[in-house]
């Protein structure tokens, strides 16, 4: 209590105040009044008991574990477990359905490189044909590149590359399809990413200013979430 802590610092007359009363009731009343006065001046004293300390530790432990559990429930990130650890999703309970995904990206070449690619004059050969094959191969290797992706059987992969003279770029579109229990969005996005990297590799000797941009999903179909398309 405040009285015990502050007794050494109080004037002697204050410390002797309680000894001038004649009954225990008056002593307790005087102590209560003095404690109230000290609380008014200094505020409420912090807890000192072991129980209070244990309670504080319990609250701290609960608050330390809560964010991961709350995040797992609220975010619905299927690749994250209840404690925040990475996990591969178990798709065995899912229904088989036809899955399709379309992704795209852009490779900005610049006018000099664009003209060389258009004329098929790059030293390494036909840029668009090589990048097309690379994109298809990349889609089939997705589960080897992305750790938590499932190894699925693709029924179709399409990669198209189109020269765009308005901004001296190559537009790449990739499509992946499968009939199974998990989507093919990553396969489509891997296809366009690898195709874009291949364009860069084929052209890097002519320019280091080439940019690969706007890798994104455009459309997906199938599965529990149904059909989704990017707004134009």
TORKOL-4160 file (C-alpha; in steps of 0.2 Angstrom, whole numbers, padded with zeros to 4 digits, m for minus):
232
<pt num="1" X="0000" Y="0000" Z="0000"/>
<pt num="2" X="0005" Y="0018" Z="m0002"/>
<pt num="3" X="0007" Y="0021" Z="0017"/>
<pt num="4" X="0020" Y="0007" Z="0019"/>
<pt num="5" X="0030" Y="0014" Z="0003"/>
<pt num="6" X="0029" Y="0032" Z="0007"/>
<pt num="7" X="0032" Y="0031" Z="0026"/>
<pt num="8" X="0051" Y="0034" Z="0026"/>
<pt num="9" X="0048" Y="0050" Z="0015"/>
<pt num="10" X="0034" Y="0058" Z="0026"/>
<pt num="11" X="0037" Y="0070" Z="0039"/>
<pt num="12" X="0038" Y="0063" Z="0057"/>
<pt num="13" X="0022" Y="0071" Z="0062"/>
<pt num="14" X="0013" Y="0062" Z="0048"/>
<pt num="15" X="0021" Y="0045" Z="0053"/>
<pt num="16" X="0015" Y="0047" Z="0071"/>
<pt num="17" X="m0002" Y="0053" Z="0066"/>
<pt num="18" X="m0009" Y="0035" Z="0067"/>
<pt num="19" X="m0002" Y="0032" Z="0085"/>
<pt num="20" X="m0012" Y="0047" Z="0092"/>
<pt num="21" X="m0029" Y="0037" Z="0090"/>
<pt num="22" X="m0035" Y="0027" Z="0103"/>
<pt num="23" X="m0044" Y="0013" Z="0094"/>
<pt num="24" X="m0040" Y="0001" Z="0080"/>
<pt num="25" X="m0055" Y="0007" Z="0070"/>
<pt num="26" X="m0048" Y="0025" Z="0070"/>
<pt num="27" X="m0031" Y="0019" Z="0065"/>
<pt num="28" X="m0039" Y="0009" Z="0050"/>
<pt num="29" X="m0049" Y="0024" Z="0045"/>
<pt num="30" X="m0034" Y="0036" Z="0046"/>
<pt num="31" X="m0024" Y="0024" Z="0035"/>
<pt num="32" X="m0038" Y="0022" Z="0022"/>
<pt num="33" X="m0040" Y="0041" Z="0021"/>
<pt num="34" X="m0021" Y="0043" Z="0019"/>
<pt num="35" X="m0020" Y="0030" Z="0006"/>
<pt num="36" X="m0034" Y="0039" Z="m0004"/>
<pt num="37" X="m0025" Y="0055" Z="m0002"/>
<pt num="38" X="m0009" Y="0047" Z="m0009"/>
<pt num="39" X="m0019" Y="0039" Z="m0023"/>
<pt num="40" X="m0026" Y="0056" Z="m0028"/>
<pt num="41" X="m0009" Y="0064" Z="m0028"/>
<pt num="42" X="0002" Y="0050" Z="m0036"/>
<pt num="43" X="m0011" Y="0039" Z="m0044"/>
<pt num="44" X="m0015" Y="0020" Z="m0041"/>
<pt num="45" X="m0001" Y="0010" Z="m0036"/>
<pt num="46" X="0005" Y="m0004" Z="m0049"/>
<pt num="47" X="0001" Y="m0022" Z="m0044"/>
<pt num="48" X="0015" Y="m0031" Z="m0034"/>
<pt num="49" X="0008" Y="m0048" Z="m0031"/>
<pt num="50" X="0014" Y="m0064" Z="m0040"/>
<pt num="51" X="m0004" Y="m0066" Z="m0046"/>
<pt num="52" X="m0004" Y="m0049" Z="m0055"/>
<pt num="53" X="0013" Y="m0054" Z="m0062"/>
<pt num="54" X="0007" Y="m0071" Z="m0068"/>
<pt num="55" X="m0009" Y="m0062" Z="m0076"/>
<pt num="56" X="0002" Y="m0050" Z="m0085"/>
<pt num="57" X="0013" Y="m0064" Z="m0092"/>
<pt num="58" X="m0003" Y="m0074" Z="m0097"/>
<pt num="59" X="m0010" Y="m0059" Z="m0107"/>
<pt num="60" X="0007" Y="m0056" Z="m0115"/>
<pt num="61" X="0008" Y="m0074" Z="m0121"/>
<pt num="62" X="m0010" Y="m0074" Z="m0127"/>
<pt num="63" X="m0007" Y="m0058" Z="m0137"/>
<pt num="64" X="0009" Y="m0066" Z="m0145"/>
<pt num="65" X="0000" Y="m0081" Z="m0152"/>
<pt num="66" X="m0016" Y="m0072" Z="m0157"/>
<pt num="67" X="m0010" Y="m0063" Z="m0173"/>
<pt num="68" X="m0006" Y="m0079" Z="m0182"/>
<pt num="69" X="m0023" Y="m0088" Z="m0178"/>
<pt num="70" X="m0032" Y="m0072" Z="m0182"/>
<pt num="71" X="m0023" Y="m0070" Z="m0198"/>
<pt num="72" X="m0026" Y="m0088" Z="m0204"/>
<pt num="73" X="m0045" Y="m0086" Z="m0201"/>
<pt num="74" X="m0047" Y="m0069" Z="m0208"/>
<pt num="75" X="m0036" Y="m0069" Z="m0223"/>
<pt num="76" X="m0040" Y="m0086" Z="m0229"/>
<pt num="77" X="m0023" Y="m0089" Z="m0236"/>
<pt num="78" X="m0023" Y="m0108" Z="m0239"/>
<pt num="79" X="m0004" Y="m0109" Z="m0240"/>
<pt num="80" X="m0002" Y="m0103" Z="m0222"/>
<pt num="81" X="m0006" Y="m0114" Z="m0207"/>
<pt num="82" X="m0014" Y="m0109" Z="m0191"/>
<pt num="83" X="0003" Y="m0104" Z="m0184"/>
<pt num="84" X="0010" Y="m0095" Z="m0199"/>
<pt num="85" X="0020" Y="m0109" Z="m0206"/>
<pt num="86" X="0020" Y="m0113" Z="m0225"/>
<pt num="87" X="0011" Y="m0128" Z="m0231"/>
<pt num="88" X="0005" Y="m0137" Z="m0247"/>
<pt num="89" X="m0014" Y="m0137" Z="m0248"/>
<pt num="90" X="m0022" Y="m0154" Z="m0248"/>
<pt num="91" X="m0034" Y="m0154" Z="m0263"/>
<pt num="92" X="m0040" Y="m0172" Z="m0261"/>
<pt num="93" X="m0057" Y="m0167" Z="m0255"/>
<pt num="94" X="m0060" Y="m0155" Z="m0270"/>
<pt num="95" X="m0071" Y="m0160" Z="m0285"/>
<pt num="96" X="m0063" Y="m0163" Z="m0302"/>
<pt num="97" X="m0067" Y="m0149" Z="m0314"/>
<pt num="98" X="m0060" Y="m0141" Z="m0330"/>
<pt num="99" X="m0048" Y="m0127" Z="m0326"/>
<pt num="100" X="m0043" Y="m0113" Z="m0338"/>
<pt num="101" X="m0032" Y="m0098" Z="m0334"/>
<pt num="102" X="m0025" Y="m0084" Z="m0346"/>
<pt num="103" X="m0011" Y="m0073" Z="m0341"/>
<pt num="104" X="m0001" Y="m0059" Z="m0349"/>
<pt num="105" X="0014" Y="m0048" Z="m0349"/>
<pt num="106" X="0023" Y="m0035" Z="m0359"/>
<pt num="107" X="0042" Y="m0034" Z="m0364"/>
<pt num="108" X="0046" Y="m0016" Z="m0369"/>
<pt num="109" X="0061" Y="m0017" Z="m0381"/>
<pt num="110" X="0064" Y="0001" Z="m0387"/>
<pt num="111" X="0064" Y="0006" Z="m0405"/>
<pt num="112" X="0081" Y="m0001" Z="m0410"/>
<pt num="113" X="0078" Y="m0018" Z="m0403"/>
<pt num="114" X="0060" Y="m0018" Z="m0409"/>
<pt num="115" X="0066" Y="m0015" Z="m0427"/>
<pt num="116" X="0079" Y="m0029" Z="m0426"/>
<pt num="117" X="0066" Y="m0042" Z="m0419"/>
<pt num="118" X="0054" Y="m0037" Z="m0432"/>
<pt num="119" X="0066" Y="m0040" Z="m0446"/>
<pt num="120" X="0072" Y="m0056" Z="m0437"/>
<pt num="121" X="0090" Y="m0050" Z="m0437"/>
<pt num="122" X="0095" Y="m0054" Z="m0419"/>
<pt num="123" X="0111" Y="m0063" Z="m0418"/>
<pt num="124" X="0103" Y="m0077" Z="m0408"/>
<pt num="125" X="0090" Y="m0081" Z="m0420"/>
<pt num="126" X="0070" Y="m0080" Z="m0421"/>
<pt num="127" X="0066" Y="m0071" Z="m0404"/>
<pt num="128" X="0047" Y="m0074" Z="m0405"/>
<pt num="129" X="0048" Y="m0093" Z="m0409"/>
<pt num="130" X="0061" Y="m0097" Z="m0396"/>
<pt num="131" X="0052" Y="m0087" Z="m0383"/>
<pt num="132" X="0035" Y="m0096" Z="m0387"/>
<pt num="133" X="0043" Y="m0113" Z="m0385"/>
<pt num="134" X="0052" Y="m0107" Z="m0369"/>
<pt num="135" X="0035" Y="m0102" Z="m0362"/>
<pt num="136" X="0026" Y="m0118" Z="m0365"/>
<pt num="137" X="0041" Y="m0128" Z="m0357"/>
<pt num="138" X="0040" Y="m0116" Z="m0342"/>
<pt num="139" X="0022" Y="m0119" Z="m0339"/>
<pt num="140" X="0026" Y="m0138" Z="m0338"/>
<pt num="141" X="0039" Y="m0135" Z="m0325"/>
<pt num="142" X="0029" Y="m0124" Z="m0314"/>
<pt num="143" X="0029" Y="m0136" Z="m0299"/>
<pt num="144" X="0048" Y="m0137" Z="m0299"/>
<pt num="145" X="0050" Y="m0118" Z="m0299"/>
<pt num="146" X="0036" Y="m0113" Z="m0286"/>
<pt num="147" X="0038" Y="m0124" Z="m0271"/>
<pt num="148" X="0020" Y="m0126" Z="m0265"/>
<pt num="149" X="0012" Y="m0128" Z="m0282"/>
<pt num="150" X="0005" Y="m0145" Z="m0286"/>
<pt num="151" X="0012" Y="m0156" Z="m0300"/>
<pt num="152" X="m0003" Y="m0156" Z="m0311"/>
<pt num="153" X="m0006" Y="m0164" Z="m0328"/>
<pt num="154" X="m0009" Y="m0150" Z="m0341"/>
<pt num="155" X="m0020" Y="m0154" Z="m0356"/>
<pt num="156" X="m0016" Y="m0138" Z="m0365"/>
<pt num="157" X="m0003" Y="m0124" Z="m0365"/>
<pt num="158" X="m0004" Y="m0109" Z="m0377"/>
<pt num="159" X="0009" Y="m0095" Z="m0378"/>
<pt num="160" X="0006" Y="m0080" Z="m0391"/>
<pt num="161" X="0019" Y="m0066" Z="m0394"/>
<pt num="162" X="0013" Y="m0050" Z="m0403"/>
<pt num="163" X="0024" Y="m0036" Z="m0409"/>
<pt num="164" X="0016" Y="m0019" Z="m0404"/>
<pt num="165" X="0024" Y="m0004" Z="m0414"/>
<pt num="166" X="0014" Y="0009" Z="m0404"/>
<pt num="167" X="0026" Y="0007" Z="m0389"/>
<pt num="168" X="0040" Y="m0004" Z="m0397"/>
<pt num="169" X="0035" Y="m0019" Z="m0386"/>
<pt num="170" X="0030" Y="m0037" Z="m0387"/>
<pt num="171" X="0014" Y="m0042" Z="m0379"/>
<pt num="172" X="0014" Y="m0060" Z="m0372"/>
<pt num="173" X="m0002" Y="m0070" Z="m0368"/>
<pt num="174" X="m0002" Y="m0087" Z="m0361"/>
<pt num="175" X="m0016" Y="m0100" Z="m0358"/>
<pt num="176" X="m0015" Y="m0116" Z="m0347"/>
<pt num="177" X="m0029" Y="m0129" Z="m0346"/>
<pt num="178" X="m0031" Y="m0145" Z="m0336"/>
<pt num="179" X="m0045" Y="m0156" Z="m0329"/>
<pt num="180" X="m0041" Y="m0158" Z="m0310"/>
<pt num="181" X="m0043" Y="m0153" Z="m0292"/>
<pt num="182" X="m0033" Y="m0137" Z="m0292"/>
<pt num="183" X="m0031" Y="m0121" Z="m0303"/>
<pt num="184" X="m0019" Y="m0117" Z="m0317"/>
<pt num="185" X="m0016" Y="m0099" Z="m0314"/>
<pt num="186" X="0002" Y="m0101" Z="m0309"/>
<pt num="187" X="0005" Y="m0112" Z="m0325"/>
<pt num="188" X="m0002" Y="m0098" Z="m0336"/>
<pt num="189" X="0008" Y="m0084" Z="m0326"/>
<pt num="190" X="0024" Y="m0095" Z="m0327"/>
<pt num="191" X="0022" Y="m0097" Z="m0346"/>
<pt num="192" X="0022" Y="m0078" Z="m0349"/>
<pt num="193" X="0036" Y="m0075" Z="m0337"/>
<pt num="194" X="0048" Y="m0087" Z="m0344"/>
<pt num="195" X="0043" Y="m0081" Z="m0362"/>
<pt num="196" X="0047" Y="m0063" Z="m0357"/>
<pt num="197" X="0063" Y="m0068" Z="m0349"/>
<pt num="198" X="0068" Y="m0077" Z="m0365"/>
<pt num="199" X="0064" Y="m0062" Z="m0375"/>
<pt num="200" X="0076" Y="m0052" Z="m0364"/>
<pt num="201" X="0089" Y="m0066" Z="m0366"/>
<pt num="202" X="0088" Y="m0066" Z="m0384"/>
<pt num="203" X="0089" Y="m0047" Z="m0385"/>
<pt num="204" X="0101" Y="m0042" Z="m0371"/>
<pt num="205" X="0116" Y="m0040" Z="m0382"/>
<pt num="206" X="0108" Y="m0026" Z="m0391"/>
<pt num="207" X="0101" Y="m0017" Z="m0376"/>
<pt num="208" X="0101" Y="m0017" Z="m0357"/>
<pt num="209" X="0086" Y="m0006" Z="m0356"/>
<pt num="210" X="0073" Y="m0019" Z="m0360"/>
<pt num="211" X="0059" Y="m0020" Z="m0347"/>
<pt num="212" X="0047" Y="m0034" Z="m0343"/>
<pt num="213" X="0031" Y="m0027" Z="m0335"/>
<pt num="214" X="0013" Y="m0031" Z="m0331"/>
<pt num="215" X="0014" Y="m0049" Z="m0327"/>
<pt num="216" X="m0004" Y="m0053" Z="m0322"/>
<pt num="217" X="m0019" Y="m0065" Z="m0322"/>
<pt num="218" X="m0032" Y="m0060" Z="m0335"/>
<pt num="219" X="m0045" Y="m0074" Z="m0333"/>
<pt num="220" X="m0048" Y="m0090" Z="m0324"/>
<pt num="221" X="m0062" Y="m0103" Z="m0325"/>
<pt num="222" X="m0067" Y="m0118" Z="m0315"/>
<pt num="223" X="m0066" Y="m0124" Z="m0297"/>
<pt num="224" X="m0075" Y="m0118" Z="m0282"/>
<pt num="225" X="m0072" Y="m0099" Z="m0285"/>
<pt num="226" X="m0080" Y="m0101" Z="m0303"/>
<pt num="227" X="m0075" Y="m0088" Z="m0317"/>
<pt num="228" X="m0066" Y="m0072" Z="m0314"/>
<pt num="229" X="m0060" Y="m0059" Z="m0327"/>
<pt num="230" X="m0050" Y="m0044" Z="m0325"/>
<pt num="231" X="m0059" Y="m0028" Z="m0327"/>
<pt num="232" X="m0054" Y="m0018" Z="m0343"/>
